[in-house]
Amino acid sequence: MTGSAVVADRDDEEEDRIGALPDDVLRRVLSFLPSHQSVCTCVLARRWRDLWRSVPAVRVYPGETAGFVSSLILLRDRAPLTEFEIRSSVRNQEPTDAELWLRYAASCHVRVLRCAFRSSLLLPNMTLVCRQLTRLHVSGTILGDRTLEFSSCPVLDVLEMHYCQINANKISCQSLTVLSLETCFFPLSVRTHVSCPSLRALKLVDNLGLTLFLHSMPSLVTAYVRLFEEDTEDGYDHCYNGACYEESCLACYYIHTEGDECVLLHALSGISRL
């Protein structure tokens, strides 16, 4: 066999290595790419033409248009999703677009949902029905629901909300073990109650508005709490003037009417790391 023939055989073997992989492995590899790159692989060969339609992850990063995202989910198969990620801003995006994308992700039994929308995007309805969802990460939104209740996500384990305006008077999830609320805006007219009895880890950092009322969390092990330094007295766990109980003092007034002088720290008193 000549040297050139040996080289040719080696080239054929190297070229065929990817083609020899099962479709499920190729879909797994494509799941790590941004979705627009995954779609582009359809021109590689006939075998690749439809692989992108059943990739188990959707990833949309800055620079894509809302039209691209809507077309992507329209043309994609209803194959189960391990992860649905929309990061940062999407040009020409409307709240109805975002709601459509979230409903699509839920219909594909998504397990991990990451949504970082542009600042002040209003989501009037954040109700998710997804029995497989385990992790939810949301940032840059105005959540219009009066109650953030996750009973339709029975295995939700991790909830992270950053830079959100949360208008809910209650956040409730029986299965949640990790909750992170960072630089979120809560109402001044009503105190938001948090009912997550299975919680093991809590993070509250630089949130604005009335301090959260934490219900009993008997499984809580660790917590990190940092109040916004420039907030007024309504952001504190109790009145810093010595419990004046004046109606003009939001901290005292709302805590007093709720029948408890400490709305946050009482739920943290039994943990091992604070």
Contacts in CASP RR format, 6 or more apart in sequence:
PFRMAT RR
TARGET T0000
AUTHOR 0000-0000-0000
METHOD contacts of the structure
MODEL  1
MTGSAVVADRDDEEEDRIGALPDDVLRRVLSFLPSHQSVCTCVLARRWRD
LWRSVPAVRVYPGETAGFVSSLILLRDRAPLTEFEIRSSVRNQEPTDAEL
WLRYAASCHVRVLRCAFRSSLLLPNMTLVCRQLTRLHVSGTILGDRTLEF
SSCPVLDVLEMHYCQINANKISCQSLTVLSLETCFFPLSVRTHVSCPSLR
ALKLVDNLGLTLFLHSMPSLVTAYVRLFEEDTEDGYDHCYNGACYEESCL
ACYYIHTEGDECVLLHALSGISRL
18 26 0 8 1.000
19 26 0 8 1.000
19 47 0 8 1.000
21 29 0 8 1.000
23 51 0 8 1.000
26 48 0 8 1.000
26 51 0 8 1.000
27 51 0 8 1.000
27 54 0 8 1.000
27 55 0 8 1.000
27 56 0 8 1.000
28 56 0 8 1.000
30 38 0 8 1.000
30 41 0 8 1.000
30 51 0 8 1.000
30 52 0 8 1.000
30 55 0 8 1.000
31 38 0 8 1.000
31 55 0 8 1.000
31 56 0 8 1.000
31 57 0 8 1.000
31 82 0 8 1.000
31 83 0 8 1.000
32 57 0 8 1.000
33 59 0 8 1.000
34 59 0 8 1.000
34 60 0 8 1.000
34 61 0 8 1.000
35 52 0 8 1.000
35 55 0 8 1.000
35 58 0 8 1.000
35 59 0 8 1.000
35 60 0 8 1.000
35 72 0 8 1.000
36 60 0 8 1.000
36 64 0 8 1.000
36 68 0 8 1.000
38 52 0 8 1.000
38 55 0 8 1.000
39 52 0 8 1.000
39 72 0 8 1.000
41 48 0 8 1.000
41 51 0 8 1.000
41 52 0 8 1.000
42 48 0 8 1.000
42 49 0 8 1.000
42 50 0 8 1.000
42 51 0 8 1.000
42 52 0 8 1.000
52 76 0 8 1.000
53 75 0 8 1.000
53 76 0 8 1.000
53 77 0 8 1.000
53 79 0 8 1.000
54 76 0 8 1.000
54 77 0 8 1.000
54 79 0 8 1.000
55 79 0 8 1.000
56 79 0 8 1.000
56 80 0 8 1.000
56 81 0 8 1.000
56 82 0 8 1.000
56 83 0 8 1.000
57 81 0 8 1.000
57 82 0 8 1.000
57 83 0 8 1.000
57 84 0 8 1.000
57 85 0 8 1.000
58 72 0 8 1.000
58 73 0 8 1.000
58 76 0 8 1.000
58 81 0 8 1.000
58 83 0 8 1.000
58 84 0 8 1.000
58 85 0 8 1.000
58 105 0 8 1.000
59 83 0 8 1.000
59 85 0 8 1.000
59 87 0 8 1.000
60 68 0 8 1.000
60 69 0 8 1.000
60 72 0 8 1.000
60 85 0 8 1.000
60 86 0 8 1.000
60 87 0 8 1.000
60 90 0 8 1.000
61 87 0 8 1.000
61 88 0 8 1.000
62 87 0 8 1.000
62 88 0 8 1.000
62 89 0 8 1.000
62 90 0 8 1.000
63 89 0 8 1.000
63 90 0 8 1.000
63 91 0 8 1.000
64 90 0 8 1.000
64 91 0 8 1.000
65 90 0 8 1.000
65 91 0 8 1.000
65 92 0 8 1.000
66 90 0 8 1.000
66 91 0 8 1.000
66 92 0 8 1.000
66 93 0 8 1.000
66 94 0 8 1.000
66 97 0 8 1.000
67 92 0 8 1.000
67 97 0 8 1.000
69 86 0 8 1.000
69 90 0 8 1.000
69 97 0 8 1.000
69 101 0 8 1.000
70 97 0 8 1.000
70 100 0 8 1.000
70 101 0 8 1.000
73 100 0 8 1.000
73 101 0 8 1.000
73 104 0 8 1.000
78 107 0 8 1.000
78 108 0 8 1.000
79 108 0 8 1.000
80 108 0 8 1.000
80 109 0 8 1.000
80 110 0 8 1.000
80 132 0 8 1.000
81 105 0 8 1.000
81 108 0 8 1.000
81 109 0 8 1.000
81 110 0 8 1.000
81 111 0 8 1.000
82 110 0 8 1.000
82 111 0 8 1.000
82 112 0 8 1.000
83 110 0 8 1.000
83 111 0 8 1.000
83 112 0 8 1.000
83 113 0 8 1.000
83 114 0 8 1.000
84 101 0 8 1.000
84 105 0 8 1.000
84 108 0 8 1.000
84 110 0 8 1.000
84 112 0 8 1.000
84 113 0 8 1.000
84 114 0 8 1.000
85 112 0 8 1.000
85 113 0 8 1.000
85 114 0 8 1.000
85 115 0 8 1.000
86 101 0 8 1.000
86 114 0 8 1.000
86 115 0 8 1.000
86 116 0 8 1.000
86 117 0 8 1.000
87 114 0 8 1.000
87 116 0 8 1.000
88 116 0 8 1.000
88 118 0 8 1.000
89 117 0 8 1.000
89 118 0 8 1.000
90 97 0 8 1.000
90 117 0 8 1.000
90 118 0 8 1.000
93 117 0 8 1.000
93 118 0 8 1.000
93 121 0 8 1.000
95 121 0 8 1.000
95 122 0 8 1.000
95 123 0 8 1.000
95 124 0 8 1.000
98 115 0 8 1.000
98 117 0 8 1.000
98 121 0 8 1.000
98 123 0 8 1.000
98 141 0 8 1.000
99 123 0 8 1.000
99 125 0 8 1.000
102 113 0 8 1.000
102 115 0 8 1.000
102 123 0 8 1.000
102 128 0 8 1.000
105 113 0 8 1.000
105 130 0 8 1.000
106 128 0 8 1.000
106 129 0 8 1.000
106 130 0 8 1.000
106 133 0 8 1.000
109 130 0 8 1.000
109 131 0 8 1.000
109 132 0 8 1.000
110 130 0 8 1.000
110 132 0 8 1.000
110 133 0 8 1.000
111 132 0 8 1.000
111 133 0 8 1.000
111 134 0 8 1.000
111 135 0 8 1.000
112 133 0 8 1.000
112 134 0 8 1.000
112 135 0 8 1.000
113 128 0 8 1.000
113 130 0 8 1.000
113 133 0 8 1.000
113 135 0 8 1.000
113 136 0 8 1.000
113 137 0 8 1.000
114 135 0 8 1.000
114 137 0 8 1.000
115 137 0 8 1.000
115 138 0 8 1.000
115 139 0 8 1.000
115 141 0 8 1.000
116 137 0 8 1.000
116 138 0 8 1.000
116 139 0 8 1.000
116 140 0 8 1.000
117 123 0 8 1.000
117 139 0 8 1.000
117 140 0 8 1.000
117 141 0 8 1.000
118 140 0 8 1.000
119 140 0 8 1.000
119 163 0 8 1.000
120 140 0 8 1.000
120 142 0 8 1.000
120 165 0 8 1.000
121 140 0 8 1.000
121 141 0 8 1.000
121 142 0 8 1.000
122 141 0 8 1.000
122 142 0 8 1.000
122 144 0 8 1.000
123 141 0 8 1.000
123 142 0 8 1.000
123 143 0 8 1.000
123 144 0 8 1.000
124 144 0 8 1.000
124 145 0 8 1.000
125 144 0 8 1.000
125 145 0 8 1.000
126 138 0 8 1.000
126 143 0 8 1.000
126 144 0 8 1.000
126 145 0 8 1.000
126 148 0 8 1.000
127 145 0 8 1.000
127 149 0 8 1.000
127 152 0 8 1.000
128 136 0 8 1.000
128 150 0 8 1.000
128 152 0 8 1.000
128 153 0 8 1.000
129 152 0 8 1.000
129 153 0 8 1.000
130 152 0 8 1.000
130 153 0 8 1.000
131 152 0 8 1.000
131 153 0 8 1.000
131 154 0 8 1.000
131 155 0 8 1.000
132 155 0 8 1.000
133 153 0 8 1.000
133 155 0 8 1.000
133 156 0 8 1.000
134 155 0 8 1.000
134 156 0 8 1.000
134 157 0 8 1.000
134 158 0 8 1.000
135 156 0 8 1.000
135 157 0 8 1.000
135 158 0 8 1.000
135 159 0 8 1.000
136 153 0 8 1.000
136 156 0 8 1.000
136 158 0 8 1.000
136 159 0 8 1.000
136 160 0 8 1.000
137 158 0 8 1.000
137 160 0 8 1.000
137 161 0 8 1.000
137 162 0 8 1.000
138 160 0 8 1.000
138 161 0 8 1.000
138 162 0 8 1.000
138 164 0 8 1.000
139 161 0 8 1.000
139 162 0 8 1.000
139 163 0 8 1.000
139 164 0 8 1.000
140 162 0 8 1.000
140 163 0 8 1.000
140 164 0 8 1.000
141 164 0 8 1.000
141 165 0 8 1.000
142 164 0 8 1.000
142 165 0 8 1.000
142 167 0 8 1.000
143 164 0 8 1.000
143 165 0 8 1.000
143 166 0 8 1.000
143 167 0 8 1.000
143 168 0 8 1.000
144 167 0 8 1.000
144 168 0 8 1.000
145 167 0 8 1.000
145 168 0 8 1.000
146 167 0 8 1.000
146 168 0 8 1.000
146 169 0 8 1.000
146 170 0 8 1.000
147 168 0 8 1.000
147 169 0 8 1.000
147 170 0 8 1.000
147 172 0 8 1.000
148 166 0 8 1.000
148 168 0 8 1.000
148 170 0 8 1.000
148 171 0 8 1.000
148 172 0 8 1.000
149 170 0 8 1.000
149 172 0 8 1.000
149 173 0 8 1.000
150 156 0 8 1.000
150 159 0 8 1.000
150 172 0 8 1.000
150 173 0 8 1.000
150 175 0 8 1.000
150 176 0 8 1.000
151 172 0 8 1.000
151 173 0 8 1.000
151 174 0 8 1.000
153 173 0 8 1.000
153 175 0 8 1.000
154 174 0 8 1.000
154 175 0 8 1.000
155 175 0 8 1.000
156 173 0 8 1.000
156 175 0 8 1.000
156 176 0 8 1.000
157 175 0 8 1.000
157 176 0 8 1.000
157 177 0 8 1.000
157 178 0 8 1.000
158 176 0 8 1.000
158 177 0 8 1.000
158 178 0 8 1.000
159 173 0 8 1.000
159 176 0 8 1.000
159 178 0 8 1.000
159 179 0 8 1.000
159 180 0 8 1.000
160 178 0 8 1.000
160 179 0 8 1.000
160 180 0 8 1.000
160 181 0 8 1.000
160 182 0 8 1.000
161 180 0 8 1.000
161 181 0 8 1.000
161 182 0 8 1.000
161 184 0 8 1.000
162 180 0 8 1.000
162 181 0 8 1.000
162 182 0 8 1.000
162 183 0 8 1.000
162 184 0 8 1.000
163 182 0 8 1.000
163 183 0 8 1.000
163 184 0 8 1.000
164 184 0 8 1.000
164 185 0 8 1.000
165 184 0 8 1.000
165 185 0 8 1.000
166 181 0 8 1.000
166 184 0 8 1.000
166 185 0 8 1.000
166 186 0 8 1.000
166 192 0 8 1.000
167 187 0 8 1.000
168 192 0 8 1.000
169 187 0 8 1.000
169 190 0 8 1.000
169 191 0 8 1.000
169 192 0 8 1.000
169 193 0 8 1.000
170 192 0 8 1.000
170 193 0 8 1.000
170 194 0 8 1.000
170 195 0 8 1.000
171 179 0 8 1.000
171 192 0 8 1.000
171 193 0 8 1.000
171 194 0 8 1.000
171 195 0 8 1.000
171 196 0 8 1.000
172 194 0 8 1.000
172 195 0 8 1.000
172 196 0 8 1.000
173 195 0 8 1.000
173 196 0 8 1.000
174 196 0 8 1.000
174 197 0 8 1.000
174 198 0 8 1.000
175 198 0 8 1.000
176 196 0 8 1.000
176 198 0 8 1.000
176 199 0 8 1.000
177 198 0 8 1.000
177 199 0 8 1.000
177 200 0 8 1.000
177 201 0 8 1.000
177 219 0 8 1.000
178 199 0 8 1.000
178 200 0 8 1.000
178 201 0 8 1.000
178 202 0 8 1.000
179 194 0 8 1.000
179 196 0 8 1.000
179 199 0 8 1.000
179 201 0 8 1.000
179 202 0 8 1.000
179 203 0 8 1.000
180 202 0 8 1.000
180 203 0 8 1.000
180 205 0 8 1.000
181 203 0 8 1.000
181 204 0 8 1.000
181 205 0 8 1.000
181 207 0 8 1.000
181 212 0 8 1.000
182 203 0 8 1.000
182 204 0 8 1.000
182 205 0 8 1.000
182 206 0 8 1.000
182 207 0 8 1.000
183 205 0 8 1.000
183 206 0 8 1.000
183 207 0 8 1.000
183 208 0 8 1.000
184 207 0 8 1.000
184 208 0 8 1.000
185 207 0 8 1.000
185 208 0 8 1.000
185 209 0 8 1.000
186 192 0 8 1.000
186 207 0 8 1.000
186 208 0 8 1.000
186 209 0 8 1.000
186 210 0 8 1.000
186 212 0 8 1.000
187 209 0 8 1.000
187 210 0 8 1.000
188 209 0 8 1.000
188 210 0 8 1.000
188 234 0 8 1.000
188 250 0 8 1.000
190 210 0 8 1.000
191 210 0 8 1.000
191 211 0 8 1.000
191 212 0 8 1.000
191 213 0 8 1.000
191 254 0 8 1.000
191 258 0 8 1.000
191 263 0 8 1.000
192 210 0 8 1.000
192 212 0 8 1.000
192 213 0 8 1.000
193 212 0 8 1.000
193 213 0 8 1.000
193 215 0 8 1.000
194 212 0 8 1.000
194 213 0 8 1.000
194 214 0 8 1.000
194 215 0 8 1.000
195 215 0 8 1.000
196 215 0 8 1.000
196 217 0 8 1.000
197 215 0 8 1.000
197 216 0 8 1.000
197 217 0 8 1.000
197 218 0 8 1.000
197 219 0 8 1.000
198 219 0 8 1.000
199 217 0 8 1.000
199 219 0 8 1.000
199 220 0 8 1.000
200 219 0 8 1.000
200 220 0 8 1.000
200 221 0 8 1.000
200 222 0 8 1.000
201 220 0 8 1.000
201 221 0 8 1.000
201 222 0 8 1.000
201 223 0 8 1.000
202 214 0 8 1.000
202 217 0 8 1.000
202 220 0 8 1.000
202 222 0 8 1.000
202 223 0 8 1.000
202 224 0 8 1.000
202 225 0 8 1.000
202 268 0 8 1.000
203 223 0 8 1.000
203 224 0 8 1.000
203 225 0 8 1.000
204 212 0 8 1.000
204 223 0 8 1.000
204 224 0 8 1.000
204 225 0 8 1.000
204 226 0 8 1.000
204 264 0 8 1.000
205 224 0 8 1.000
205 225 0 8 1.000
205 226 0 8 1.000
206 226 0 8 1.000
206 227 0 8 1.000
206 228 0 8 1.000
206 229 0 8 1.000
207 227 0 8 1.000
207 228 0 8 1.000
208 228 0 8 1.000
208 231 0 8 1.000
208 235 0 8 1.000
209 231 0 8 1.000
209 234 0 8 1.000
209 235 0 8 1.000
210 234 0 8 1.000
210 235 0 8 1.000
210 250 0 8 1.000
210 254 0 8 1.000
211 227 0 8 1.000
211 234 0 8 1.000
211 235 0 8 1.000
211 236 0 8 1.000
211 237 0 8 1.000
211 251 0 8 1.000
211 263 0 8 1.000
211 264 0 8 1.000
212 263 0 8 1.000
212 264 0 8 1.000
213 258 0 8 1.000
213 260 0 8 1.000
213 263 0 8 1.000
213 264 0 8 1.000
214 263 0 8 1.000
214 264 0 8 1.000
214 266 0 8 1.000
214 267 0 8 1.000
214 268 0 8 1.000
215 267 0 8 1.000
216 267 0 8 1.000
217 267 0 8 1.000
220 267 0 8 1.000
220 268 0 8 1.000
220 270 0 8 1.000
220 271 0 8 1.000
221 271 0 8 1.000
221 272 0 8 1.000
221 273 0 8 1.000
222 271 0 8 1.000
222 272 0 8 1.000
222 273 0 8 1.000
222 274 0 8 1.000
223 268 0 8 1.000
223 271 0 8 1.000
223 273 0 8 1.000
223 274 0 8 1.000
224 274 0 8 1.000
225 264 0 8 1.000
225 268 0 8 1.000
225 274 0 8 1.000
227 235 0 8 1.000
227 236 0 8 1.000
227 237 0 8 1.000
228 235 0 8 1.000
232 250 0 8 1.000
233 239 0 8 1.000
233 240 0 8 1.000
233 241 0 8 1.000
233 249 0 8 1.000
233 250 0 8 1.000
233 251 0 8 1.000
234 250 0 8 1.000
234 251 0 8 1.000
234 254 0 8 1.000
235 251 0 8 1.000
236 251 0 8 1.000
237 262 0 8 1.000
237 263 0 8 1.000
237 264 0 8 1.000
237 265 0 8 1.000
238 251 0 8 1.000
238 252 0 8 1.000
238 255 0 8 1.000
238 261 0 8 1.000
238 262 0 8 1.000
238 263 0 8 1.000
239 245 0 8 1.000
239 249 0 8 1.000
239 251 0 8 1.000
239 252 0 8 1.000
239 255 0 8 1.000
240 251 0 8 1.000
241 249 0 8 1.000
243 252 0 8 1.000
243 261 0 8 1.000
244 252 0 8 1.000
245 252 0 8 1.000
245 253 0 8 1.000
245 256 0 8 1.000
246 252 0 8 1.000
246 253 0 8 1.000
247 253 0 8 1.000
255 261 0 8 1.000
255 262 0 8 1.000
255 263 0 8 1.000
260 266 0 8 1.000
268 274 0 8 1.000
END
